[in-house]
Amino acid sequence: MSSKSLPILPGATLGILGGGQLGRMFTIAARTMGYKVMVLDPDASSPAGQMADVHLKANYADEAALQQLGGACAAVTTEFENVPAASLIALAKYCRVSPGAEAVAIVQDRSHEKSWLAQNGFATAPFALVYGEGDLDEALAETGTPALLKVARFGYDGKGQARVNTREEARAAFGEFGDQPCVLEGFVKLESEVSVVLARSDAGECRLFPVAENRHDNGILDVSIVPARVPESLAGQARSMARAVADKLGYVGVMAVEFFVAGGQLMVNEIAPRPHNSGHYTLDACVTDQFEQQVRALCGLPLGDTRLMSPVVMVNILGDRWHDGGPHWDALLAHPAIKLHLYGKEAARPGRKMGHFNVLDADPAAALLLAEQMRDAL
Ligand code: AMP
């Protein structure tokens, strides 16, 4: 990390690698606070590019673009884990970069991530690394069946994953993924899933957002319920484990830890080196939201108050809803305590995250009921 003096104050330019919805919400938060924002993303119509002061339309490994970004910005962060670690290292020659390349390199590859978690004593689902077809038999013996074969790199939202019951199915799935390195995971009987979004400063100060309870549909987050409906002792354990993961990684910035709950115990599923979909509830329900917190951590400002001001349910809006002329926004917007966030994406494809809405209600059960009714009414 460069020795740029901290804190970086409003008026400075901040950079972000990636122009998706997470980059867009970072850009909005940073501009609201008086920073200028430069986005690097090859897509000319990227959600974050639309909101930025400057949009550099180039690849993440483009040396000239990285030089331009690093030269113009006081600090640069990322909105996705698949940014080449080499780009973060290159940028760090010019300006402050957080999170650092080392942490990103661990979590952007499932095999490194799972091995790192196991080595550091964090419980995970049973897993085995698969580098070639010859590893499959031993891997299946390790995990049992059913199991999930997951590509080590570039999988997201349930993509690059296959459920396998037999050796033949595992072989077929491995071949379908193009013989690339994979992780085989035992299929866990989930009681629920929870996640913790947190921020950690250079000095090691940590602020955690309330634990979210997450429901997935087809491997994609559908609904987050906050506060999570789990025993306080389990929520406390999730917070301590998330914090321990951040400390062990020496992480600086906003990150998320997703957990499985099985047999009343927590297992770490995934680490995201960035704000997270399951933290979108913070936009309307917390004193500080996860994107303002990302700005604060990046700029070396004191971290904001993460207090929950109201129970909240977040619902993702996927492209599937566009099939018959588009969602019924009027029904949604008729409710005074529903907050709509759309990402400015032009093409609505099935499974594509187009936006989300937050339902706030002092009664958590009423918030969930209205959220489900609205999701179905859309
Ligand atoms: P991932 O992309 O690995 O986070 O997987 C997406 C979702 O699929 C998770 O949030 C779970 O709902 C489900 N899932 C993934 N891995 C497992 C597993 N080993 N056992 C049971 N469910 C899983």
Residues whose N, C-alpha, C, O or C-beta is under 5 A from the ligand:
A	BS01	AMP	A125 L148 D157 G158 E185 G186 F187 V188 H216 G219 E270
